[in-house]
Amino acid sequence: MVARTVAGDIVVRQETRKQTCIYILRIDPGEDQLCFWTRDEAVAQAVAFAKRQHARAWFADRDHLVLLGSFRLAPETPAKRAS
């Protein structure tokens, strides 16, 4: 099964710019929003944002997505009526 993000998910990816490894955070779909020097800091922020927004946090590793945490709320089921 292939993992896929949905609108509102938080995604962290590693990138190299000018021979420096950085970590980019964005809300999917969208443009890069934050830059971090360490993976730990980027992952901690992604998980914190996902908790606050009731979304999922992902780490994009080349062609794969790794789920860091899912904080989506379960859909409410309608209350059963008494017969």
NUBASE-730741 format. One record per residue: residue number from 1; x, y, z of N, C-alpha, C, O in turn. Coordinates in Angstrom, 3 decimals. Each point is the difference from the previous one (the first is absolute). Example, Ala and Ser with C-alpha at 12.3 -4.5 7.8 and 13.67 -1.06 7.14 Angstrom:
ATOM, num, nx, ny, nz, cax, cay, caz, cx, cy, cz, ox, oy, oz
ATOM, 1, 13.190, -5.690, 7.800, -0.890, 1.190, 0.000, 0.900, 1.200, 0.000, 1.036, -0.019, 0.665
ATOM, 2, -1.386, 1.069, -1.385, 0.820, 1.190, 0.060, -0.770, 1.090, 0.730, 0.509, 1.108, 0.169
// end
This chain:
ATOM, num, nx, ny, nz, cax, cay, caz, cx, cy, cz, ox, oy, oz
ATOM, 1, 0.847, -1.185, 0.000, -0.847, 1.185, 0.000, 0.893, 1.250, 0.000, 0.932, 0.111, 0.797
ATOM, 2, -1.227, 0.799, -1.680, 0.772, 1.218, -0.130, -0.583, 1.068, 0.921, -1.205, 0.255, -0.015
ATOM, 3, 2.065, 0.362, 0.811, -0.439, 1.070, 0.892, -0.225, 1.272, -0.808, 0.764, 0.314, -0.912
ATOM, 4, -1.809, 0.404, 1.255, -0.307, 1.254, -0.685, -0.433, 1.041, 1.010, -0.665, -0.306, 0.989
ATOM, 5, 1.049, 1.526, -1.254, -0.425, 1.091, 0.862, -1.349, 0.518, -0.488, -0.376, -0.191, -1.156
ATOM, 6, -0.331, 0.842, 2.051, -1.243, 0.682, -0.347, 0.164, 1.469, 0.372, 0.903, 0.362, 0.754
ATOM, 7, -1.768, 0.463, -1.279, 0.081, 1.428, 0.279, 0.018, 0.233, 1.506, -0.825, -0.542, 0.735
ATOM, 8, 1.767, 1.347, -0.294, 0.115, 0.328, 1.409, 1.060, -0.792, 0.738, 0.356, 0.353, 1.124
ATOM, 9, 0.164, -1.426, -1.733, 1.058, -0.775, 0.632, 1.292, 0.823, 0.039, 0.248, 0.834, -0.871
ATOM, 10, 0.560, -1.087, 1.891, 1.273, 0.690, 0.173, 1.109, -0.913, -0.521, 0.068, -1.172, 0.370
ATOM, 11, 0.798, 1.708, -1.225, 1.053, -0.809, -0.614, 1.363, 0.648, 0.250, 0.180, 1.199, -0.212
ATOM, 12, 0.778, -2.017, 0.668, 1.392, 0.431, 0.176, 0.832, -0.737, -1.042, -0.194, -1.194, -0.227
ATOM, 13, 1.115, 1.904, -0.401, 0.913, -0.657, -0.929, 1.407, 0.543, 0.194, 0.199, 1.136, 0.430
ATOM, 14, 0.757, -1.970, -0.755, 1.408, 0.378, 0.087, 0.452, 0.528, -1.352, -0.381, -0.530, -1.044
ATOM, 15, 1.187, 1.565, 1.072, 0.492, 0.598, -1.235, 1.421, 0.505, 0.239, 0.367, 0.343, 1.124
ATOM, 16, 0.414, -0.303, -2.176, 1.352, 0.544, 0.098, 0.062, 1.285, -0.811, -0.293, 0.020, -1.196
ATOM, 17, 0.683, 1.053, 1.881, 0.168, 1.290, -0.663, 1.385, 0.531, 0.327, 0.372, 0.111, 1.168
ATOM, 18, 0.380, 0.211, -2.192, 1.367, 0.507, 0.166, 0.806, -0.903, 0.918, 0.682, 0.477, 0.907
ATOM, 19, -0.758, -1.765, -1.138, 0.737, -1.026, 0.731, -0.381, -0.074, 1.486, 0.772, -0.498, 0.820
ATOM, 20, -1.953, 0.993, -0.486, -0.486, -0.057, 1.373, -1.320, -0.752, 0.032, -0.907, 0.286, -0.782
ATOM, 21, 0.806, -1.245, 1.689, -1.226, -0.776, 0.154, -0.986, 0.792, 0.857, 0.322, 0.412, 1.114
ATOM, 22, -1.521, -0.206, -1.644, -1.053, 0.688, 0.746, -1.280, -0.815, -0.099, -0.103, -0.921, -0.811
ATOM, 23, -0.860, 1.267, 1.637, -1.287, -0.688, 0.024, -1.094, 1.032, -0.226, -0.056, 1.030, 0.673
ATOM, 24, -0.808, -1.326, -1.628, -1.056, 0.916, -0.422, -1.349, -0.539, 0.463, -0.286, -1.189, -0.144
ATOM, 25, -0.533, 2.065, 0.697, -1.337, -0.380, 0.444, -1.029, 0.731, -0.859, 0.154, 1.185, -0.298
ATOM, 26, -1.196, -1.899, -0.091, -1.092, 0.620, -0.757, -1.310, -0.674, 0.364, -0.027, -1.120, 0.509
ATOM, 27, -1.044, 1.821, -0.781, -1.340, -0.577, 0.139, -0.441, -0.381, -1.398, 0.012, 0.832, -0.907
ATOM, 28, -0.400, -2.085, 0.726, -0.335, -0.526, -1.319, -1.419, 0.364, -0.400, -0.859, -0.063, 0.880
ATOM, 29, 0.524, 0.427, -2.075, 0.939, 0.386, -1.034, 0.412, 1.454, 0.233, -0.818, 0.813, 0.429
ATOM, 30, 2.001, -0.502, -0.692, 0.426, 1.378, 0.206, 1.493, 0.148, -0.164, 0.722, -0.956, -0.284
ATOM, 31, -0.292, 2.165, 0.468, 1.405, 0.317, -0.165, 0.730, -0.163, 1.326, -0.622, -0.089, 1.058
ATOM, 32, 1.946, 0.053, -1.130, 0.825, -0.096, 1.191, -0.325, 1.158, 0.935, -0.186, 1.137, -0.434
ATOM, 33, 0.119, -1.454, 1.743, -0.363, 1.038, 0.954, 1.074, 0.280, 1.042, 0.233, 1.156, 0.355
ATOM, 34, 0.423, -2.207, 0.138, 1.006, 0.172, 1.044, 1.241, -0.813, -0.329, -0.074, -1.034, -0.664
ATOM, 35, 1.219, 1.519, 1.142, 1.275, -0.673, -0.224, 0.653, -0.257, 1.353, 0.005, 0.874, 0.868
ATOM, 36, 0.546, -2.078, -0.687, 0.651, -0.370, 1.258, 1.379, -0.570, -0.291, 0.237, -0.569, -1.066
ATOM, 37, 0.675, 0.729, 2.031, 1.355, -0.513, -0.139, 0.106, -1.457, 0.393, 0.891, -0.704, -0.475
ATOM, 38, -1.798, 0.230, 1.350, 0.096, -1.384, 0.463, -1.289, -0.760, -0.298, -1.088, 0.573, -0.053
ATOM, 39, 1.248, -1.878, -0.139, -1.159, -0.856, -0.239, -0.892, -0.045, 1.237, -1.225, 0.047, -0.113
ATOM, 40, 1.836, -0.137, 1.292, -0.778, -0.063, 1.241, -0.908, 1.213, 0.165, -1.161, -0.135, 0.385
ATOM, 41, 1.693, 1.318, -0.678, -0.786, 1.223, 0.124, -1.144, 0.019, -1.015, -1.124, 0.373, 0.335
ATOM, 42, 1.408, -0.772, -1.564, -1.027, -0.007, -1.044, -1.103, -1.002, 0.326, -1.183, 0.305, -0.154
ATOM, 43, 1.566, -1.498, 0.604, -0.986, -1.029, 0.333, -0.840, 0.436, 1.203, -1.216, -0.189, 0.009
ATOM, 44, 1.861, 0.769, 1.000, -0.740, 0.467, 1.187, -1.025, 1.063, -0.383, -1.130, -0.025, 0.486
ATOM, 45, 1.514, 0.953, -1.349, -0.940, 1.042, -0.430, -1.124, -0.583, -0.845, -1.158, 0.388, 0.156
ATOM, 46, 1.486, -1.312, -1.047, -1.028, -0.624, -0.847, -1.033, -0.726, 0.855, -1.202, 0.123, -0.237
ATOM, 47, 1.665, -0.877, 1.228, -0.919, -0.736, 0.870, -0.842, 0.981, 0.826, -1.200, -0.212, 0.169
ATOM, 48, 1.813, 1.274, 0.342, -0.745, 1.002, 0.776, -1.072, 0.672, -0.857, -1.134, 0.169, 0.447
ATOM, 49, 1.488, 0.217, -1.681, -0.977, 0.612, -0.905, -1.132, -0.978, -0.320, -1.172, 0.378, -0.004
ATOM, 50, 1.529, -1.634, -0.265, -1.011, -1.002, -0.345, -0.965, -0.218, 1.169, -1.206, -0.131, -0.210
ATOM, 51, 1.724, 0.091, 1.423, -0.872, -0.149, 1.179, -0.974, 1.165, 0.093, -1.197, -0.188, 0.221
ATOM, 52, 1.726, 1.388, -0.393, -0.826, 1.203, 0.113, -1.069, 0.059, -1.095, -1.119, 0.451, 0.241
ATOM, 53, 1.477, -0.912, -1.452, -0.912, 0.089, -1.137, -0.808, -1.279, -0.219, -0.777, -0.087, -0.951
ATOM, 54, 0.959, -0.903, 1.825, -0.675, -1.311, -0.147, 0.270, -0.570, -1.392, -0.918, -0.363, -0.736
ATOM, 55, 2.198, 0.299, 0.404, 0.438, -0.484, -1.317, 0.994, -1.140, 0.201, 0.172, -0.504, 1.110
ATOM, 56, 0.476, 0.108, -2.200, 1.062, -0.999, 0.073, 1.326, 0.675, -0.290, 0.061, 0.976, -0.749
ATOM, 57, 1.006, -1.501, 1.346, 1.353, 0.500, -0.247, 0.783, -1.082, -0.735, -0.054, -1.174, 0.368
ATOM, 58, 0.778, 1.573, -1.402, 0.749, -0.927, -0.846, 1.436, 0.461, -0.145, 0.296, 1.191, 0.096
ATOM, 59, 0.604, -2.156, -0.333, 1.365, 0.304, -0.408, 0.167, -0.571, -1.396, -0.166, -1.201, -0.211
ATOM, 60, 0.497, 2.065, -0.744, 0.185, -0.429, -1.383, 1.461, -0.402, -0.185, 0.903, 0.822, 0.153
ATOM, 61, -0.680, -2.091, -0.483, 1.341, -0.534, -0.190, 0.110, -0.500, -1.432, -0.401, -1.122, -0.309
ATOM, 62, 0.940, 1.952, -0.549, 0.100, -0.276, -1.435, -1.374, -0.305, -0.567, -0.833, 0.900, -0.102
ATOM, 63, 0.576, -2.153, -0.271, -1.284, -0.368, -0.605, -0.984, -0.595, 0.998, -1.058, -0.494, -0.389
ATOM, 64, 1.399, 0.539, 1.672, -0.853, -0.619, 1.010, -0.470, 1.028, 1.021, 0.655, 1.014, 0.238
ATOM, 65, -1.800, -1.301, 0.353, -0.513, 0.806, 1.100, -0.013, -0.863, 1.257, -0.444, -1.148, -0.027
ATOM, 66, 0.930, 1.708, 1.115, -0.017, -0.690, 1.280, -0.942, 0.776, 0.917, 0.193, 1.192, 0.236
ATOM, 67, -1.207, -1.873, 0.274, -0.963, 0.643, 0.885, 0.632, 0.219, 1.364, 0.436, -0.950, 0.650
ATOM, 68, -0.387, 2.205, -0.217, 0.545, 0.337, 1.311, -1.076, -0.065, 1.071, 0.288, -0.324, 1.152
ATOM, 69, -1.522, 0.629, -1.522, -1.103, -0.044, 0.943, -1.284, 0.442, -0.661, 0.013, 0.840, -0.900
ATOM, 70, -1.123, -1.403, 1.344, -1.312, 0.372, -0.522, -0.840, 0.522, 1.159, -0.205, -0.688, 1.000
ATOM, 71, -0.269, 1.898, -1.154, -0.775, 0.647, 1.055, -1.367, 0.438, -0.506, -0.642, 0.879, 0.574
ATOM, 72, 0.211, -1.512, -1.665, -1.314, 0.319, -0.554, -1.072, -0.507, 0.946, 0.161, -1.037, 0.645
ATOM, 73, -1.244, 1.772, -0.570, -1.112, -0.402, 0.844, -0.826, -1.059, -0.715, -0.201, 0.071, -1.212
ATOM, 74, -0.268, -1.037, 1.958, -0.854, -1.037, -0.579, -1.335, 0.634, -0.386, -0.525, 0.838, 0.732
ATOM, 75, -0.021, -1.234, -1.871, -1.294, 0.554, -0.399, -1.069, -0.409, 1.006, -0.028, -1.132, 0.482
ATOM, 76, -0.837, 2.069, -0.185, -1.072, -0.297, 0.944, -1.051, -0.875, -0.669, -0.336, 0.189, -1.168
ATOM, 77, -0.172, -1.144, 1.926, -1.078, -0.840, -0.508, -1.307, 0.533, 0.553, -0.058, 0.432, 1.151
ATOM, 78, -0.997, -0.459, -1.963, -1.280, 0.483, 0.491, -0.490, -0.844, 1.175, 0.173, -1.219, 0.025
ATOM, 79, -0.777, 1.884, 0.930, -0.537, -0.709, 1.171, -1.174, -0.870, -0.425, -0.826, 0.396, -0.822
ATOM, 80, 0.772, -1.589, 1.402, -1.115, -0.903, -0.311, -1.254, 0.473, 0.710, 0.044, 0.441, 1.148
ATOM, 81, -1.146, -0.537, -1.840, -1.288, 0.389, 0.594, -0.577, -1.174, 0.774, 0.090, -1.155, -0.415
ATOM, 82, -0.666, 1.476, 1.515, -0.672, -1.049, 0.773, -1.313, -0.349, -0.683, -0.757, 0.892, -0.383
ATOM, 83, 0.481, -2.178, 0.228, -1.227, -0.415, -0.688, -1.117, -0.226, 0.970, -1.108, -0.354, -0.405
// end
